[in-house]
Amino acid sequence: MKLLLKTLFTLYTIKTMTTKTKLAPLNIGVKDNQLMCDKNGSDFIDLLSDLGWDYQRLTLGGRETYDKLMQMLGVIEPDEVYMEI
């Protein structure tokens, strides 16, 4: 996977949003086809993986978004879905 995700939800993203609390930066990237992340990035990926337990309860749009996120992280293949329903 040649996609490099420098940061998610930080000031480095193209889209920004104002929050009510101070956010800690999280870094997620790919180097030599291996996912690299800092502690906050690892926590984010763990929480996202935990959301998979509720995959069947997500709306169709929620499942599509979840699939895209997991594809971006290399957890599933680009043409794959997390779970067949």
N, C-alpha and C positions, 0 to 999 in steps of 0.2 A: 504494500500500500504506500503510495507516494504522497499521500495527503499529509500535510503537516498542520496540526492544530496548535498554534503557538500558545494561545490562551482561550479560555472560555469564560464569558461573562465578566471580563475585566475591561479596563480602559483601552486595551489594545484591540478590542473587537471593533468592527465597522459600526455596529449598532450599539448605542449606549443607552442605559436606563438609570434613572435616579432611584436610589434605595434609601430606606430609612435608617439603615445600619451600615457600619463600615464593613466592607467585604474584604476578605483575605484573598490575595491572588491565587489562582490555581493554574498550574501549567500541565498541559497534556500534549504530547507530541509523538511523532514516529521517527525512529532512526534505524536504518538497516532493517526495515520491516518489523521492528519491535516497538511496542508501545512503551513510552517513557513518560513518567509523571512524577510530580512532587507529592508530598504528603496530602495536601489539599486535593490535588487531582486524583490521587488514589482513593481518598474518601468519597469524592464525587462519583467515581466509577463504581465503587462498592454500593453506594446508595442507588445508583441507576440500575445496577444488577439486581438489587433487592426489589426494585419496582417490577421486575419480571415475574415475581410471585403473583402480582395482580394483573398480569397481562390479559387474562380472559375477561376481566371486569372493565378494561379500558374500552372506550368507544372506538369505532373503526379509525377515526382520525388519530386518536391517541396511540393505537397499535401501529399505525403507519409511521408516526413520529418516533415512537420507540424503536421500530425496526431501522429507521434511517440513522438514529443515534448509534445503535449497536453496529450497524454496517460501517459507520464512520470510525468507530473504535476498533474495527476488525474482529469483533466478537462473532459476527455472522458474515457470510459472503454477500456481495452486493445484490445478488438476485434472490436471496434467501429471506424468509421471515422467521422471527423468533420462535413462533409456535403456530402450527396449523390449527385453525379453529373451524 
